[in-house]
Amino acid sequence: MPRRRTLLLMAALLAAPPLLPRAGNAAQAPARRPPAPPRPPRAPKPLVVIDPGHGGKDPGAIGVSGTHEKRIVLAACLDLKRTLERGGKLRVAMTRANDRFVPLEGRVRFAQARGAALFVSVHADATESPAVRGASVYTLSAGASDRLADSLARRENRSDRFGMPDFQDVNPEVARILASLVRRETATGSVRLARKLVAEFDREPEVGLLGNPHRKAGFVVLQAPDIPSVLVEMGFMSNRLDESKLRKPEYRRKLVAAMSRAIHAQLSAATLGTNTTTPSRET
């Protein structure tokens, strides 16, 4: 009997109409909030491509005491990579991180394929005159700003004699067309970076600057039309004093510190939309 009454009570409850909440009833369940939109992915940190000149079977300039340019610039670039990455604000890639040969066009393609924000090629060249010394920075131009810049560009562009024997045979008209394809924004960015580098080198008392330290020439390695690019000459292996300094890690660290400050300043200015340069000895 008790079981029967229980079943009848349950049946009555199931048959009864549901109770609707009154309007304004405080017990009414709150409306569900729509799900929050997904957060947009963070933009990747800007990438700086560092290009140690020469390498492998191409030693680059050979100093008066036998020092190979390729070894000096690789040591400096590895230090620059560590210094730049220390702040955690950017990414760094190197066209070579050991003693191997990379064709000039391959260096440019390396930077373009990775969407680099800046391209910095580092060298320590030689000239016919052993008296020429000091750091300098070069940007792309269809015509050289002076005889020294033209001579350096011709020497560096012959680096592909080991990997691309026909590359140096491009006629001047094609070279002018390539230069004309450089975007105005890219050229402007290259010049701004060059000026920042010169200004930061000037802040280091022990770093000597070549007269007129920002120069222009048709370096093949600077011809990416979409990446601000500079070529840094840390000094000249044909000068006994420059070679001696460049062999010392403590001196290279001063050059690296200056380059790091300039690169960070360039990227910060690009992000903020400002471009300021500290006065320097550049003329």
CORPEMO-V797391 format. One record per helix or strand of 3 or more residues. SS is the DSSP state (~ for helix, > for strand). FROM is the first residue (numbers start at 1). TO is the last residue. If there is no record, write none. Layout:
SS&FROM&TO + SS&FROM&TO
This chain:
~&2&15 + >&47&52 + ~&69&86 + >&91&94 + ~&104&113 + >&118&123 + >&135&140 + ~&147&161 + ~&167&169 + ~&172&180 + ~&184&203 + >&209&217 + ~&220&222 + >&228&233 + ~&240&246 + ~&249&272
